[in-house]
Amino acid sequence: PKLAIHSFASHWWGEETVDFLEALTKHATSLEVPGGVKAMDRVYYVCTFTNNQHRVELGGSWASSPFNAALHYLAAMIPRDLCPRDAVMVFDEEATPLKRKWCVFEAWRCTELDLPLKLYYAGGEIKRDTAKKDKVAMRVLDLVAKIDLHTANCTVKKDAD
């Protein structure tokens, strides 16, 4: 990436923009520490805005994709500075990112790169304790346990291969 990014936003392009922004705002606020990056200064990699949507160039393989490059950059920066770096997967009430191959790929790469991946929706962070009180969080965690890459979709067929 040409701009130093702090976090990677994994999402599907059909979510409500207001909900997406609300989730990222809550995520950024949760990472504020005295003397660190302020929430409004946190830089996110968001593919919708980073990649030319009129001529998407994903590279010759997943390894050369811009998604992988951004995740690899973040993972490499973790030991180099004190700024919290991570990825955040933004959910809607249907947990649609879990049905999208690129989003599942991004979650897998976070695991492979030891890059923290947090789960958020407009209501806040999704964790086991929040799922006890929130039906959206409960539904998302239930669906996370049932991820199936074989049933996930891609907008462009060749991306699935």
Salt bridges, closest charged atoms under 4 A:
GLU15 OE1 - HIS11 ND1 3.06
GLU22 OE2 - LYS26 NZ 3.43
GLU57 OE2 - ARG55 NH2 2.59
ASP81 OD2 - ARG85 NH2 2.48
ASP86 OD2 - HIS27 NE2 2.80
ASP86 OD2 - LYS118 NZ 3.64
GLU94 OE1 - ARG139 NH2 2.94
GLU125 OE1 - LYS127 NZ 3.94
ASP142 OD2 - LYS146 NZ 3.16
ASP161 OD1 - LYS157 NZ 3.80
